[in-house]
Amino acid sequence: MTSWIGAIIAALLGASVAFLNYRLTKRAAESSGSPVRGLFGFLPLIRTALGAGLLALCYFAGPLTPWDRIWLLGGAAFGLTVPLFFFTFLLTKQANGGTANGTGKESEDPDRKGEEQRG
């Protein structure tokens, strides 16, 4: 039962790494015309290094903790992955101007469009 505590701690660490990756990506995307633009080329390498670093930390620090290594790795993987979906949704929404279709206005339903034309 105590291994759950390690998994939760690792998941929180994973979520913080996912948030850091989100902030780096958002900053690089917003500053495409500034000197930080050079960061954008290294961004996938930085994001991968942060995620792999957390997993390596959980793997090598596992025997030093009272928790099983597999619980730490599972918690870290969960913490890295689940928030990633949410943060990717936020980045996509911001890139599309706040709408789902990216045109700046809501998508039209083709069935309703035909009803309006018929009168």
N, C-alpha and C positions, 0 to 999 in steps of 0.2 A: 504493500500500500504506500510505502514511503517513496517508491519510484515515481509515483504520480507527481509529487512535489518537484522532483528534478525535471520531469517532462514539462510541467507548467512554467518553471523558470526558464528552461530552454526555449519554450514557445514564446515567452515574453521577449527574450533576447532576439529571437528570429523576427518577431514583429517589429522590434526597434531597428533591426538591420533593413527590413523591408521599407520602413518609413524613411530611413536615411537614403536608401536607393531612390525612393519616390522624390524626396526633396532634391537630390542631385539631378535627377532627370528633369524635374520641373525647372530648376534653375538653368540648366543647360539649354532647355528648349526656349525659355523666355529670353535668354541673352544670346540669341543667334547672331546678332550684329556687333557684339562687344568682344573684348579680348578673351573672355572666358570661352569663346567659341572653340578654342583648341581643346578644352575639356570634353567637348561633345564627341570627339573622335575616340577618346579613351574611356568613355562612359561604360560601354559594355564590359571592358576589361576590369574597371573599378567595381562595377556591380557584381560581376562574377567572383572577383577576389574577396569581396565582403561576405558573400554567401558561402563560398567555399571555406573561408577563414573561420566562420562560425561553426560549420560542420566539423572542420579539423580540430577546433578548440574542444568541441563536445567529445570527439573521438579520443583525443589524447588526454583530456582532463577527466574522462570517465572513470578510470581506475582510481583517481585521487579523491573522488567524491563518494558519498555513501549510496549513490544511485547506480542502477544498471546502465551501462553504456547505450544499450538499445533504446531505452526510454529517453535518454538525452538526445540521441540522434533523431528519434521520431518526433519529439517535441520541437526540436529546432527546424526540422523539415516542415512540420505543420505550421510553425510560426513564420517561416519564410514564404510559404506558398499561399496560404489563405488570405493574408492581408494584401498580397500581390494582386489578386483579382480585384479587390476593392480599389487599390491605388491605380491600377491600370484603367479601371472604369473612370476614375476621376480625371486622369490625364487625357483619356479619349474624349470625355465630355468637354473639358477645357479646350482641347484642340479643335473640336467641332463647333465651338461657339455656344455651347450650352444646350444643344439639341441633339437628338439621336441621329438625324440624317445629315448633319453638317452643312445644311443650306441656310441656317439662321431662322428658319420657320418650321413649324410642325409639318410632318408628312401628311399628305392628303390621302384619304381612303378612296380607292378607285370606285367602290360601289356607291359611295355618297356623291362623288363627282358626277356620275351618270344620272343620279336622281335629280340633282340640281339642274342639269341641262334639259331634262325632260319636262321640267316644270312643276 
